[in-house]
Amino acid sequence: MFCQNCGKEIDDKAVVCIHCGVAVKPAAAAALDPNAKSKLAAGLLGIFLGSLGIHNFYLGNTNKAITQLLLGTVGAIVIVGPIISGIWGLIEGIYILTGKIATDATGHPLKD
């Protein structure tokens, strides 16, 4: 593979370019990490089950997930709770798939 910064060839398992010292793209590091979670799975969970916070449970963001779960279920009393939680989950799902949210709660990069 080639460094995104300097364009020189580097080892496929490299985390840092030996020529310029810039960190290699997080996706490459995620491929080596056995604890890396799937970006596709997290994104789809966010889009389809985001109002229940399932994607945040998957990524380890437990407090945020519980907030979404309560807003999506108990918030139905005020009617707008599930709507707000659903929009929140949809936006986070899109952010995950586009790479704006690229790590889980422990800081491990998401793998493709």
Biopython code that builds the backbone (N, CA, C, O; Angstrom):
import numpy as np
from Bio.PDB.StructureBuilder import StructureBuilder

atoms = [
    (1, "MET", "N", (0.843, -1.173, 0.000)),
    (1, "MET", "CA", (0.000, 0.000, 0.000)),
    (1, "MET", "C", (0.888, 1.237, 0.000)),
    (1, "MET", "O", (2.098, 1.150, 0.210)),
    (2, "PHE", "N", (0.272, 2.381, -0.237)),
    (2, "PHE", "CA", (1.018, 3.629, -0.330)),
    (2, "PHE", "C", (0.542, 4.619, 0.726)),
    (2, "PHE", "O", (-0.639, 4.653, 1.073)),
    (3, "CYS", "N", (1.468, 5.420, 1.228)),
    (3, "CYS", "CA", (1.156, 6.445, 2.226)),
    (3, "CYS", "C", (0.262, 7.511, 1.601)),
    (3, "CYS", "O", (0.515, 7.964, 0.485)),
    (4, "GLN", "N", (-0.769, 7.906, 2.313)),
    (4, "GLN", "CA", (-1.669, 8.943, 1.822)),
    (4, "GLN", "C", (-1.025, 10.320, 1.867)),
    (4, "GLN", "O", (-1.450, 11.225, 1.149)),
    (5, "ASN", "N", (-0.018, 10.487, 2.691)),
    (5, "ASN", "CA", (0.615, 11.787, 2.846)),
    (5, "ASN", "C", (1.739, 12.004, 1.835)),
    (5, "ASN", "O", (1.737, 12.995, 1.104)),
    (6, "CYS", "N", (2.701, 11.074, 1.792)),
    (6, "CYS", "CA", (3.871, 11.278, 0.927)),
    (6, "CYS", "C", (3.822, 10.449, -0.354)),
    (6, "CYS", "O", (4.577, 10.721, -1.288)),
    (7, "GLY", "N", (2.947, 9.441, -0.416)),
    (7, "GLY", "CA", (2.791, 8.641, -1.617)),
    (7, "GLY", "C", (3.790, 7.512, -1.777)),
    (7, "GLY", "O", (3.743, 6.784, -2.768)),
    (8, "LYS", "N", (4.702, 7.351, -0.811)),
    (8, "LYS", "CA", (5.705, 6.288, -0.930)),
    (8, "LYS", "C", (5.117, 4.958, -0.467)),
    (8, "LYS", "O", (4.183, 4.920, 0.334)),
    (9, "GLU", "N", (5.681, 3.874, -0.983)),
    (9, "GLU", "CA", (5.185, 2.546, -0.649)),
    (9, "GLU", "C", (5.575, 2.182, 0.780)),
    (9, "GLU", "O", (6.708, 2.397, 1.210)),
    (10, "ILE", "N", (4.600, 1.623, 1.507)),
    (10, "ILE", "CA", (4.832, 1.178, 2.887)),
    (10, "ILE", "C", (4.257, -0.224, 3.040)),
    (10, "ILE", "O", (3.488, -0.691, 2.200)),
    (11, "ASP", "N", (4.640, -0.879, 4.115)),
    (11, "ASP", "CA", (4.161, -2.225, 4.405)),
    (11, "ASP", "C", (2.650, -2.196, 4.651)),
    (11, "ASP", "O", (2.136, -1.235, 5.223)),
    (12, "ASP", "N", (1.943, -3.232, 4.226)),
    (12, "ASP", "CA", (0.495, -3.301, 4.394)),
    (12, "ASP", "C", (0.064, -3.310, 5.851)),
    (12, "ASP", "O", (-1.063, -2.924, 6.160)),
    (13, "LYS", "N", (0.939, -3.742, 6.751)),
    (13, "LYS", "CA", (0.603, -3.807, 8.169)),
    (13, "LYS", "C", (1.070, -2.576, 8.948)),
    (13, "LYS", "O", (0.904, -2.515, 10.166)),
    (14, "ALA", "N", (1.645, -1.608, 8.260)),
    (14, "ALA", "CA", (2.196, -0.425, 8.921)),
    (14, "ALA", "C", (1.091, 0.418, 9.552)),
    (14, "ALA", "O", (0.001, 0.562, 8.998)),
    (15, "VAL", "N", (1.400, 0.969, 10.720)),
    (15, "VAL", "CA", (0.496, 1.880, 11.400)),
    (15, "VAL", "C", (0.959, 3.319, 11.165)),
    (15, "VAL", "O", (0.154, 4.249, 11.174)),
    (16, "VAL", "N", (2.274, 3.490, 10.954)),
    (16, "VAL", "CA", (2.877, 4.797, 10.699)),
    (16, "VAL", "C", (3.787, 4.671, 9.475)),
    (16, "VAL", "O", (4.479, 3.666, 9.309)),
    (17, "CYS", "N", (3.783, 5.692, 8.625)),
    (17, "CYS", "CA", (4.666, 5.705, 7.461)),
    (17, "CYS", "C", (6.104, 5.891, 7.923)),
    (17, "CYS", "O", (6.396, 6.816, 8.682)),
    (18, "ILE", "N", (7.004, 5.021, 7.473)),
    (18, "ILE", "CA", (8.408, 5.126, 7.883)),
    (18, "ILE", "C", (9.132, 6.257, 7.166)),
    (18, "ILE", "O", (10.227, 6.643, 7.577)),
    (19, "HIS", "N", (8.547, 6.793, 6.109)),
    (19, "HIS", "CA", (9.181, 7.859, 5.342)),
    (19, "HIS", "C", (8.844, 9.247, 5.877)),
    (19, "HIS", "O", (9.721, 10.106, 5.971)),
    (20, "CYS", "N", (7.571, 9.472, 6.232)),
    (20, "CYS", "CA", (7.169, 10.816, 6.671)),
    (20, "CYS", "C", (6.652, 10.852, 8.110)),
    (20, "CYS", "O", (6.496, 11.935, 8.674)),
    (21, "GLY", "N", (6.383, 9.683, 8.720)),
    (21, "GLY", "CA", (5.964, 9.630, 10.115)),
    (21, "GLY", "C", (4.481, 9.862, 10.354)),
    (21, "GLY", "O", (4.049, 9.912, 11.506)),
    (22, "VAL", "N", (3.700, 10.004, 9.304)),
    (22, "VAL", "CA", (2.265, 10.248, 9.447)),
    (22, "VAL", "C", (1.548, 8.926, 9.702)),
    (22, "VAL", "O", (1.890, 7.898, 9.117)),
    (23, "ALA", "N", (0.549, 8.966, 10.582)),
    (23, "ALA", "CA", (-0.224, 7.764, 10.887)),
    (23, "ALA", "C", (-0.987, 7.306, 9.655)),
    (23, "ALA", "O", (-1.532, 8.114, 8.903)),
    (24, "VAL", "N", (-1.016, 5.996, 9.465)),
    (24, "VAL", "CA", (-1.735, 5.413, 8.340)),
    (24, "VAL", "C", (-3.223, 5.490, 8.636)),
    (24, "VAL", "O", (-3.639, 5.512, 9.795)),
    (25, "LYS", "N", (-4.006, 5.530, 7.594)),
    (25, "LYS", "CA", (-5.461, 5.613, 7.689)),
    (25, "LYS", "C", (-6.000, 4.651, 8.759)),
    (25, "LYS", "O", (-5.599, 3.488, 8.786)),
    (26, "PRO", "N", (-6.903, 5.115, 9.642)),
    (26, "PRO", "CA", (-7.422, 4.248, 10.703)),
    (26, "PRO", "C", (-8.042, 2.957, 10.204)),
    (26, "PRO", "O", (-8.005, 1.958, 10.923)),
    (27, "ALA", "N", (-8.607, 2.930, 9.015)),
    (27, "ALA", "CA", (-9.227, 1.701, 8.500)),
    (27, "ALA", "C", (-8.197, 0.590, 8.366)),
    (27, "ALA", "O", (-8.507, -0.581, 8.584)),
    (28, "ALA", "N", (-6.963, 0.960, 8.004)),
    (28, "ALA", "CA", (-5.912, -0.049, 7.887)),
    (28, "ALA", "C", (-5.564, -0.607, 9.264)),
    (28, "ALA", "O", (-5.314, -1.804, 9.411)),
    (29, "ALA", "N", (-5.550, 0.266, 10.268)),
    (29, "ALA", "CA", (-5.277, -0.194, 11.626)),
    (29, "ALA", "C", (-6.438, -1.050, 12.142)),
    (29, "ALA", "O", (-6.217, -1.996, 12.898)),
    (30, "ALA", "N", (-7.660, -0.727, 11.744)),
    (30, "ALA", "CA", (-8.823, -1.490, 12.190)),
    (30, "ALA", "C", (-8.799, -2.908, 11.648)),
    (30, "ALA", "O", (-9.289, -3.831, 12.300)),
    (31, "ALA", "N", (-8.235, -3.089, 10.465)),
    (31, "ALA", "CA", (-8.174, -4.424, 9.879)),
    (31, "ALA", "C", (-7.310, -5.356, 10.711)),
    (31, "ALA", "O", (-7.519, -6.569, 10.693)),
    (32, "LEU", "N", (-6.343, -4.811, 11.438)),
    (32, "LEU", "CA", (-5.451, -5.619, 12.267)),
    (32, "LEU", "C", (-5.980, -5.804, 13.686)),
    (32, "LEU", "O", (-5.529, -6.702, 14.398)),
    (33, "ASP", "N", (-6.922, -4.974, 14.104)),
    (33, "ASP", "CA", (-7.407, -4.975, 15.477)),
    (33, "ASP", "C", (-8.483, -6.046, 15.671)),
    (33, "ASP", "O", (-9.537, -5.972, 15.040)),
    (34, "PRO", "N", (-8.238, -7.035, 16.527)),
    (34, "PRO", "CA", (-9.245, -8.083, 16.728)),
    (34, "PRO", "C", (-10.483, -7.577, 17.466)),
    (34, "PRO", "O", (-11.523, -8.234, 17.432)),
    (35, "ASN", "N", (-10.395, -6.421, 18.133)),
    (35, "ASN", "CA", (-11.530, -5.866, 18.857)),
    (35, "ASN", "C", (-12.332, -4.870, 18.036)),
    (35, "ASN", "O", (-13.318, -4.322, 18.527)),
    (36, "ALA", "N", (-11.927, -4.625, 16.790)),
    (36, "ALA", "CA", (-12.607, -3.642, 15.949)),
    (36, "ALA", "C", (-14.014, -4.120, 15.609)),
    (36, "ALA", "O", (-14.234, -5.291, 15.299)),
    (37, "LYS", "N", (-14.954, -3.195, 15.674)),
    (37, "LYS", "CA", (-16.341, -3.495, 15.354)),
    (37, "LYS", "C", (-16.626, -3.060, 13.920)),
    (37, "LYS", "O", (-15.921, -2.210, 13.377)),
    (38, "SER", "N", (-17.632, -3.626, 13.319)),
    (38, "SER", "CA", (-17.969, -3.357, 11.930)),
    (38, "SER", "C", (-18.681, -2.019, 11.770)),
    (38, "SER", "O", (-19.667, -1.737, 12.450)),
    (39, "LYS", "N", (-18.161, -1.198, 10.854)),
    (39, "LYS", "CA", (-18.784, 0.087, 10.558)),
    (39, "LYS", "C", (-20.150, -0.133, 9.897)),
    (39, "LYS", "O", (-21.107, 0.577, 10.203)),
    (40, "LEU", "N", (-20.240, -1.103, 9.005)),
    (40, "LEU", "CA", (-21.491, -1.378, 8.305)),
    (40, "LEU", "C", (-22.579, -1.830, 9.281)),
    (40, "LEU", "O", (-23.717, -1.366, 9.209)),
    (41, "ALA", "N", (-22.225, -2.735, 10.191)),
    (41, "ALA", "CA", (-23.203, -3.214, 11.167)),
    (41, "ALA", "C", (-23.682, -2.075, 12.063)),
    (41, "ALA", "O", (-24.882, -1.935, 12.302)),
    (42, "ALA", "N", (-22.759, -1.270, 12.553)),
    (42, "ALA", "CA", (-23.128, -0.162, 13.431)),
    (42, "ALA", "C", (-23.992, 0.856, 12.690)),
    (42, "ALA", "O", (-24.966, 1.363, 13.247)),
    (43, "GLY", "N", (-23.646, 1.156, 11.450)),
    (43, "GLY", "CA", (-24.419, 2.119, 10.672)),
    (43, "GLY", "C", (-25.828, 1.642, 10.392)),
    (43, "GLY", "O", (-26.786, 2.403, 10.529)),
    (44, "LEU", "N", (-25.957, 0.377, 9.999)),
    (44, "LEU", "CA", (-27.286, -0.164, 9.720)),
    (44, "LEU", "C", (-28.132, -0.276, 10.988)),
    (44, "LEU", "O", (-29.340, -0.041, 10.955)),
    (45, "LEU", "N", (-27.499, -0.634, 12.099)),
    (45, "LEU", "CA", (-28.232, -0.653, 13.371)),
    (45, "LEU", "C", (-28.720, 0.751, 13.727)),
    (45, "LEU", "O", (-29.830, 0.922, 14.229)),
    (46, "GLY", "N", (-27.879, 1.754, 13.462)),
    (46, "GLY", "CA", (-28.274, 3.131, 13.733)),
    (46, "GLY", "C", (-29.435, 3.576, 12.878)),
    (46, "GLY", "O", (-30.331, 4.271, 13.358)),
    (47, "ILE", "N", (-29.433, 3.185, 11.616)),
    (47, "ILE", "CA", (-30.502, 3.605, 10.704)),
    (47, "ILE", "C", (-31.817, 2.889, 11.021)),
    (47, "ILE", "O", (-32.871, 3.523, 11.070)),
    (48, "PHE", "N", (-31.758, 1.578, 11.235)),
    (48, "PHE", "CA", (-32.991, 0.819, 11.398)),
    (48, "PHE", "C", (-33.465, 0.673, 12.846)),
    (48, "PHE", "O", (-34.671, 0.603, 13.087)),
    (49, "LEU", "N", (-32.546, 0.626, 13.814)),
    (49, "LEU", "CA", (-32.932, 0.464, 15.219)),
    (49, "LEU", "C", (-32.384, 1.586, 16.090)),
    (49, "LEU", "O", (-32.266, 1.440, 17.306)),
    (50, "GLY", "N", (-32.048, 2.711, 15.455)),
    (50, "GLY", "CA", (-31.438, 3.823, 16.170)),
    (50, "GLY", "C", (-32.318, 4.434, 17.237)),
    (50, "GLY", "O", (-31.811, 4.962, 18.226)),
    (51, "SER", "N", (-33.628, 4.375, 17.058)),
    (51, "SER", "CA", (-34.516, 4.966, 18.062)),
    (51, "SER", "C", (-34.448, 4.215, 19.383)),
    (51, "SER", "O", (-34.850, 4.743, 20.420)),
    (52, "LEU", "N", (-33.940, 2.985, 19.351)),
    (52, "LEU", "CA", (-33.773, 2.201, 20.576)),
    (52, "LEU", "C", (-32.322, 2.216, 21.078)),
    (52, "LEU", "O", (-32.016, 1.623, 22.112)),
    (53, "GLY", "N", (-31.440, 2.888, 20.349)),
    (53, "GLY", "CA", (-30.048, 3.016, 20.784)),
    (53, "GLY", "C", (-29.218, 1.760, 20.603)),
    (53, "GLY", "O", (-28.151, 1.640, 21.204)),
    (54, "ILE", "N", (-29.680, 0.822, 19.788)),
    (54, "ILE", "CA", (-28.987, -0.457, 19.630)),
    (54, "ILE", "C", (-27.569, -0.260, 19.101)),
    (54, "ILE", "O", (-26.649, -0.954, 19.535)),
    (55, "HIS", "N", (-27.379, 0.671, 18.174)),
    (55, "HIS", "CA", (-26.046, 0.913, 17.623)),
    (55, "HIS", "C", (-25.086, 1.416, 18.689)),
    (55, "HIS", "O", (-23.897, 1.099, 18.648)),
    (56, "ASN", "N", (-25.583, 2.194, 19.639)),
    (56, "ASN", "CA", (-24.718, 2.674, 20.714)),
    (56, "ASN", "C", (-24.388, 1.572, 21.709)),
    (56, "ASN", "O", (-23.288, 1.554, 22.262)),
    (57, "PHE", "N", (-25.317, 0.652, 21.949)),
    (57, "PHE", "CA", (-24.983, -0.524, 22.757)),
    (57, "PHE", "C", (-23.887, -1.321, 22.058)),
    (57, "PHE", "O", (-22.939, -1.767, 22.706)),
    (58, "TYR", "N", (-24.005, -1.504, 20.753)),
    (58, "TYR", "CA", (-23.010, -2.252, 19.965)),
    (58, "TYR", "C", (-21.635, -1.598, 20.044)),
    (58, "TYR", "O", (-20.622, -2.288, 20.155)),
    (59, "LEU", "N", (-21.597, -0.264, 19.986)),
    (59, "LEU", "CA", (-20.322, 0.450, 20.022)),
    (59, "LEU", "C", (-19.798, 0.675, 21.439)),
    (59, "LEU", "O", (-18.679, 1.160, 21.609)),
    (60, "GLY", "N", (-20.587, 0.330, 22.455)),
    (60, "GLY", "CA", (-20.133, 0.461, 23.834)),
    (60, "GLY", "C", (-20.478, 1.782, 24.496)),
    (60, "GLY", "O", (-20.034, 2.040, 25.615)),
    (61, "ASN", "N", (-21.264, 2.628, 23.830)),
    (61, "ASN", "CA", (-21.680, 3.910, 24.399)),
    (61, "ASN", "C", (-22.956, 3.694, 25.214)),
    (61, "ASN", "O", (-24.044, 4.094, 24.803)),
    (62, "THR", "N", (-22.805, 3.061, 26.363)),
    (62, "THR", "CA", (-23.957, 2.605, 27.136)),
    (62, "THR", "C", (-24.843, 3.742, 27.630)),
    (62, "THR", "O", (-26.067, 3.641, 27.542)),
    (63, "ASN", "N", (-24.262, 4.816, 28.146)),
    (63, "ASN", "CA", (-25.076, 5.920, 28.659)),
    (63, "ASN", "C", (-25.916, 6.558, 27.556)),
    (63, "ASN", "O", (-27.096, 6.843, 27.757)),
    (64, "LYS", "N", (-25.317, 6.780, 26.403)),
    (64, "LYS", "CA", (-26.052, 7.349, 25.277)),
    (64, "LYS", "C", (-27.133, 6.379, 24.816)),
    (64, "LYS", "O", (-28.236, 6.798, 24.465)),
    (65, "ALA", "N", (-26.822, 5.087, 24.816)),
    (65, "ALA", "CA", (-27.777, 4.068, 24.379)),
    (65, "ALA", "C", (-28.986, 4.010, 25.312)),
    (65, "ALA", "O", (-30.122, 3.907, 24.848)),
    (66, "ILE", "N", (-28.750, 4.076, 26.611)),
    (66, "ILE", "CA", (-29.854, 4.053, 27.580)),
    (66, "ILE", "C", (-30.721, 5.292, 27.417)),
    (66, "ILE", "O", (-31.945, 5.211, 27.522)),
    (67, "THR", "N", (-30.098, 6.437, 27.163)),
    (67, "THR", "CA", (-30.853, 7.670, 26.939)),
    (67, "THR", "C", (-31.755, 7.521, 25.721)),
    (67, "THR", "O", (-32.930, 7.885, 25.770)),
    (68, "GLN", "N", (-31.215, 6.990, 24.631)),
    (68, "GLN", "CA", (-32.025, 6.791, 23.428)),
    (68, "GLN", "C", (-33.131, 5.769, 23.657)),
    (68, "GLN", "O", (-34.254, 5.943, 23.183)),
    (69, "LEU", "N", (-32.814, 4.716, 24.377)),
    (69, "LEU", "CA", (-33.814, 3.685, 24.661)),
    (69, "LEU", "C", (-34.974, 4.257, 25.472)),
    (69, "LEU", "O", (-36.138, 4.014, 25.154)),
    (70, "LEU", "N", (-34.656, 5.010, 26.510)),
    (70, "LEU", "CA", (-35.710, 5.616, 27.326)),
    (70, "LEU", "C", (-36.498, 6.660, 26.549)),
    (70, "LEU", "O", (-37.720, 6.733, 26.672)),
    (71, "LEU", "N", (-35.813, 7.459, 25.759)),
    (71, "LEU", "CA", (-36.490, 8.469, 24.954)),
    (71, "LEU", "C", (-37.411, 7.809, 23.927)),
    (71, "LEU", "O", (-38.506, 8.304, 23.657)),
    (72, "GLY", "N", (-36.964, 6.696, 23.360)),
    (72, "GLY", "CA", (-37.753, 6.005, 22.348)),
    (72, "GLY", "C", (-38.915, 5.204, 22.894)),
    (72, "GLY", "O", (-39.881, 4.950, 22.174)),
    (73, "THR", "N", (-38.841, 4.800, 24.154)),
    (73, "THR", "CA", (-39.923, 3.988, 24.722)),
    (73, "THR", "C", (-40.769, 4.794, 25.702)),
    (73, "THR", "O", (-41.949, 5.033, 25.444)),
    (74, "VAL", "N", (-40.195, 5.209, 26.803)),
    (74, "VAL", "CA", (-40.935, 5.968, 27.812)),
    (74, "VAL", "C", (-41.311, 7.344, 27.264)),
    (74, "VAL", "O", (-42.321, 7.921, 27.667)),
    (75, "GLY", "N", (-40.503, 7.863, 26.352)),
    (75, "GLY", "CA", (-40.797, 9.154, 25.743)),
    (75, "GLY", "C", (-42.039, 9.141, 24.891)),
    (75, "GLY", "O", (-42.503, 10.198, 24.462)),
    (76, "ALA", "N", (-42.594, 7.962, 24.633)),
    (76, "ALA", "CA", (-43.827, 7.865, 23.849)),
    (76, "ALA", "C", (-45.001, 8.501, 24.572)),
    (76, "ALA", "O", (-46.017, 8.818, 23.955)),
    (77, "ILE", "N", (-44.866, 8.686, 25.869)),
    (77, "ILE", "CA", (-45.922, 9.340, 26.649)),
    (77, "ILE", "C", (-46.149, 10.763, 26.136)),
    (77, "ILE", "O", (-47.283, 11.239, 26.089)),
    (78, "VAL", "N", (-45.078, 11.425, 25.759)),
    (78, "VAL", "CA", (-45.198, 12.797, 25.248)),
    (78, "VAL", "C", (-45.188, 12.834, 23.718)),
    (78, "VAL", "O", (-45.084, 13.910, 23.129)),
    (79, "ILE", "N", (-45.294, 11.704, 23.088)),
    (79, "ILE", "CA", (-45.410, 11.502, 21.641)),
    (79, "ILE", "C", (-44.142, 11.850, 20.864)),
    (79, "ILE", "O", (-43.774, 11.101, 19.959)),
    (80, "VAL", "N", (-43.466, 12.941, 21.172)),
    (80, "VAL", "CA", (-42.312, 13.358, 20.376)),
    (80, "VAL", "C", (-41.043, 12.593, 20.725)),
    (80, "VAL", "O", (-40.069, 12.663, 19.975)),
    (81, "GLY", "N", (-41.022, 11.873, 21.828)),
    (81, "GLY", "CA", (-39.829, 11.135, 22.247)),
    (81, "GLY", "C", (-39.310, 10.176, 21.194)),
    (81, "GLY", "O", (-38.134, 10.245, 20.838)),
    (82, "PRO", "N", (-40.156, 9.274, 20.678)),
    (82, "PRO", "CA", (-39.674, 8.351, 19.651)),
    (82, "PRO", "C", (-39.265, 9.048, 18.348)),
    (82, "PRO", "O", (-38.364, 8.583, 17.651)),
    (83, "ILE", "N", (-39.917, 10.143, 18.028)),
    (83, "ILE", "CA", (-39.552, 10.882, 16.812)),
    (83, "ILE", "C", (-38.156, 11.462, 16.953)),
    (83, "ILE", "O", (-37.330, 11.336, 16.049)),
    (84, "ILE", "N", (-37.893, 12.094, 18.082)),
    (84, "ILE", "CA", (-36.571, 12.674, 18.338)),
    (84, "ILE", "C", (-35.508, 11.584, 18.364)),
    (84, "ILE", "O", (-34.448, 11.732, 17.755)),
    (85, "SER", "N", (-35.787, 10.496, 19.062)),
    (85, "SER", "CA", (-34.837, 9.393, 19.164)),
    (85, "SER", "C", (-34.593, 8.751, 17.801)),
    (85, "SER", "O", (-33.465, 8.364, 17.495)),
    (86, "GLY", "N", (-35.631, 8.633, 16.982)),
    (86, "GLY", "CA", (-35.492, 8.052, 15.650)),
    (86, "GLY", "C", (-34.637, 8.911, 14.738)),
    (86, "GLY", "O", (-33.794, 8.391, 14.007)),
    (87, "ILE", "N", (-34.843, 10.215, 14.770)),
    (87, "ILE", "CA", (-34.036, 11.134, 13.957)),
    (87, "ILE", "C", (-32.588, 11.104, 14.431)),
    (87, "ILE", "O", (-31.664, 11.088, 13.617)),
    (88, "TRP", "N", (-32.392, 11.098, 15.740)),
    (88, "TRP", "CA", (-31.049, 11.032, 16.335)),
    (88, "TRP", "C", (-30.327, 9.766, 15.857)),
    (88, "TRP", "O", (-29.171, 9.832, 15.438)),
    (89, "GLY", "N", (-31.004, 8.623, 15.919)),
    (89, "GLY", "CA", (-30.404, 7.360, 15.488)),
    (89, "GLY", "C", (-30.102, 7.340, 14.000)),
    (89, "GLY", "O", (-29.059, 6.835, 13.586)),
    (90, "LEU", "N", (-31.010, 7.888, 13.189)),
    (90, "LEU", "CA", (-30.798, 7.952, 11.744)),
    (90, "LEU", "C", (-29.566, 8.784, 11.409)),
    (90, "LEU", "O", (-28.744, 8.382, 10.586)),
    (91, "ILE", "N", (-29.444, 9.935, 12.042)),
    (91, "ILE", "CA", (-28.289, 10.803, 11.804)),
    (91, "ILE", "C", (-26.998, 10.118, 12.233)),
    (91, "ILE", "O", (-26.007, 10.163, 11.503)),
    (92, "GLU", "N", (-26.992, 9.486, 13.406)),
    (92, "GLU", "CA", (-25.793, 8.783, 13.853)),
    (92, "GLU", "C", (-25.450, 7.616, 12.934)),
    (92, "GLU", "O", (-24.273, 7.358, 12.678)),
    (93, "GLY", "N", (-26.453, 6.914, 12.438)),
    (93, "GLY", "CA", (-26.206, 5.821, 11.501)),
    (93, "GLY", "C", (-25.532, 6.313, 10.231)),
    (93, "GLY", "O", (-24.605, 5.680, 9.726)),
    (94, "ILE", "N", (-26.000, 7.446, 9.714)),
    (94, "ILE", "CA", (-25.390, 8.040, 8.522)),
    (94, "ILE", "C", (-23.974, 8.507, 8.835)),
    (94, "ILE", "O", (-23.068, 8.312, 8.025)),
    (95, "TYR", "N", (-23.773, 9.122, 10.002)),
    (95, "TYR", "CA", (-22.423, 9.556, 10.399)),
    (95, "TYR", "C", (-21.463, 8.375, 10.489)),
    (95, "TYR", "O", (-20.301, 8.492, 10.098)),
    (96, "ILE", "N", (-21.928, 7.255, 10.991)),
    (96, "ILE", "CA", (-21.073, 6.071, 11.101)),
    (96, "ILE", "C", (-20.691, 5.577, 9.710)),
    (96, "ILE", "O", (-19.523, 5.284, 9.454)),
    (97, "LEU", "N", (-21.661, 5.483, 8.818)),
    (97, "LEU", "CA", (-21.387, 4.977, 7.471)),
    (97, "LEU", "C", (-20.509, 5.915, 6.653)),
    (97, "LEU", "O", (-19.757, 5.457, 5.793)),
    (98, "THR", "N", (-20.591, 7.228, 6.905)),
    (98, "THR", "CA", (-19.760, 8.186, 6.166)),
    (98, "THR", "C", (-18.408, 8.418, 6.818)),
    (98, "THR", "O", (-17.558, 9.092, 6.236)),
    (99, "GLY", "N", (-18.186, 7.876, 8.014)),
    (99, "GLY", "CA", (-16.886, 7.988, 8.665)),
    (99, "GLY", "C", (-16.747, 9.146, 9.635)),
    (99, "GLY", "O", (-15.667, 9.340, 10.192)),
    (100, "LYS", "N", (-17.804, 9.926, 9.859)),
    (100, "LYS", "CA", (-17.706, 11.020, 10.833)),
    (100, "LYS", "C", (-17.628, 10.469, 12.255)),
    (100, "LYS", "O", (-17.026, 11.088, 13.132)),
    (101, "ILE", "N", (-18.230, 9.321, 12.478)),
    (101, "ILE", "CA", (-18.043, 8.577, 13.716)),
    (101, "ILE", "C", (-17.209, 7.364, 13.318)),
    (101, "ILE", "O", (-17.712, 6.452, 12.662)),
    (102, "ALA", "N", (-15.936, 7.351, 13.714)),
    (102, "ALA", "CA", (-15.010, 6.336, 13.212)),
    (102, "ALA", "C", (-14.452, 5.415, 14.293)),
    (102, "ALA", "O", (-13.686, 4.503, 13.981)),
    (103, "THR", "N", (-14.818, 5.633, 15.556)),
    (103, "THR", "CA", (-14.299, 4.791, 16.635)),
    (103, "THR", "C", (-15.437, 4.337, 17.541)),
    (103, "THR", "O", (-16.515, 4.930, 17.564)),
    (104, "ASP", "N", (-15.167, 3.269, 18.285)),
    (104, "ASP", "CA", (-16.155, 2.833, 19.269)),
    (104, "ASP", "C", (-15.873, 3.546, 20.595)),
    (104, "ASP", "O", (-15.052, 4.462, 20.643)),
    (105, "ALA", "N", (-16.540, 3.135, 21.653)),
    (105, "ALA", "CA", (-16.404, 3.828, 22.939)),
    (105, "ALA", "C", (-15.014, 3.678, 23.541)),
    (105, "ALA", "O", (-14.596, 4.530, 24.325)),
    (106, "THR", "N", (-14.291, 2.625, 23.198)),
    (106, "THR", "CA", (-12.951, 2.414, 23.747)),
    (106, "THR", "C", (-11.858, 3.035, 22.897)),
    (106, "THR", "O", (-10.680, 2.965, 23.245)),
    (107, "GLY", "N", (-12.250, 3.650, 21.770)),
    (107, "GLY", "CA", (-11.275, 4.307, 20.907)),
    (107, "GLY", "C", (-10.740, 3.439, 19.792)),
    (107, "GLY", "O", (-9.897, 3.888, 19.015)),
    (108, "HIS", "N", (-11.209, 2.201, 19.691)),
    (108, "HIS", "CA", (-10.784, 1.330, 18.588)),
    (108, "HIS", "C", (-11.449, 1.804, 17.299)),
    (108, "HIS", "O", (-12.652, 2.062, 17.292)),
    (109, "PRO", "N", (-10.691, 1.924, 16.205)),
    (109, "PRO", "CA", (-11.304, 2.325, 14.940)),
    (109, "PRO", "C", (-12.242, 1.257, 14.404)),
    (109, "PRO", "O", (-12.004, 0.064, 14.587)),
    (110, "LEU", "N", (-13.310, 1.689, 13.742)),
    (110, "LEU", "CA", (-14.269, 0.751, 13.151)),
    (110, "LEU", "C", (-13.682, 0.187, 11.864)),
    (110, "LEU", "O", (-13.025, 0.898, 11.104)),
    (111, "LYS", "N", (-13.927, -1.097, 11.629)),
    (111, "LYS", "CA", (-13.422, -1.708, 10.395)),
    (111, "LYS", "C", (-14.496, -1.673, 9.329)),
    (111, "LYS", "O", (-15.689, -1.670, 9.632)),
    (112, "ASP", "N", (-14.067, -1.645, 8.079)),
    (112, "ASP", "CA", (-15.008, -1.614, 6.947)),
    (112, "ASP", "C", (-15.673, -2.933, 6.756)),
    (112, "ASP", "O", (-16.493, -3.086, 5.851)),
]
sb = StructureBuilder()
sb.init_structure("model")
sb.init_model(0)
sb.init_chain("A")
sb.init_seg("    ")
for serial, (resi, resn, name, xyz) in enumerate(atoms, 1):
    if name == "N":
        sb.init_residue(resn, " ", resi, " ")
    sb.init_atom(name, np.array(xyz, "f"), 0.0, 1.0, " ", f" {name:<3s}", serial, name[0])
structure = sb.get_structure()
